Amino acid sequence: MSFAQHGDVKIAYETFGPPDGEPLLLMMGLTFQMIWWPDGFCRKLADRGFAVARFDNRDAGLSTHFADAPGTTGRALTARGGGPAYRVDDMVGDAVAVLDDLGWSSAHLLGESLGATLAQLVAIHHPSRVRSLVSAMAGGTGGALSNLRNLKIGTLLRLATKRYDNTREGDVRRLVDTYLLMCSRRHPIDEEWVRATAEASIDRDQDPGGTHRQLAAARTATNLRAQLRRLQTPTLVIHGEDDPWIRLRAARTLAKTIPGARLTTYPDMGHEFPEHLWATIAADVWDNAQAATTAPAPEHT
């Protein structure tokens, strides 16, 4: 475990694979910690030839947490709780700080969900730092309207109706249920791994307010369509056709927006990276990275 410094914020990260491999930074989505990138998937990426790094976003895991009141999901989405503790650009800066601490002048990026939006923003604002981009499970081209249009509200409502005891077991159960709700039911789910990872998450981080602060920060991301249309980074957009959270049309719109982007969808994948697809996805990420070796270097914008 190492820590990168971004102003007053410390970002926890760890690495897999050969240090001389192709640098690959994994960027996690809303509320989940880096340990939700399965170790086995990280090793598949390392076996492909990547030097892999994963990190806890601010307000998650072992990275710096903020002290603002937790609020509610509704307040975070509508700004009725006041200004955010930080903005999405600050989270982008955290990722760049990890690259700096690793000594990586540039890297391939793989972001999932909110992490996909953050990865897009790194490519937009720091193009010389990004060799290739993989955007997985993104809500579209960014912005509240795009995200709401592509969100499957029924899944959110099913989760919102659940009630949990204010105990460690209640917290673990909430995480387990949230993760399982994101999974496709078209493949086996390793519920023992889900339970163990949820328990480890609670032991690493017992701050219930981080989710709402991250959500409030995500609200500050505007629609990125115009900026994505100018992106020169080799890009792969991936999405599960059985994603219970985000509609497939979000990935299709994103792939059409980014010049030269390739769209790959998986019929039996949800809002997750299921084990039976680890080798396939690792190969797809590697192939996209190899495209960067023949692409012209992106210019600063």
Secondary structure as GFF3:
##gff-version 3
##sequence-region A 1 301
A	DSSP	beta_strand	2	6	.	.	.	ID=ss1
A	DSSP	beta_strand	9	16	.	.	.	ID=ss2
A	DSSP	beta_strand	22	27	.	.	.	ID=ss3
A	DSSP	three_ten_helix	34	36	.	.	.	ID=ss4
A	DSSP	alpha_helix	39	48	.	.	.	ID=ss5
A	DSSP	beta_strand	50	55	.	.	.	ID=ss6
A	DSSP	alpha_helix	73	78	.	.	.	ID=ss7
A	DSSP	alpha_helix	88	102	.	.	.	ID=ss8
A	DSSP	beta_strand	107	112	.	.	.	ID=ss9
A	DSSP	alpha_helix	114	125	.	.	.	ID=ss10
A	DSSP	three_ten_helix	127	129	.	.	.	ID=ss11
A	DSSP	beta_strand	130	136	.	.	.	ID=ss12
A	DSSP	alpha_helix	144	150	.	.	.	ID=ss13
A	DSSP	alpha_helix	153	160	.	.	.	ID=ss14
A	DSSP	alpha_helix	168	182	.	.	.	ID=ss15
A	DSSP	alpha_helix	191	204	.	.	.	ID=ss16
A	DSSP	alpha_helix	210	218	.	.	.	ID=ss17
A	DSSP	alpha_helix	225	228	.	.	.	ID=ss18
A	DSSP	beta_strand	235	240	.	.	.	ID=ss19
A	DSSP	alpha_helix	248	257	.	.	.	ID=ss20
A	DSSP	beta_strand	262	266	.	.	.	ID=ss21
A	DSSP	three_ten_helix	275	277	.	.	.	ID=ss22
A	DSSP	alpha_helix	278	291	.	.	.	ID=ss23
###
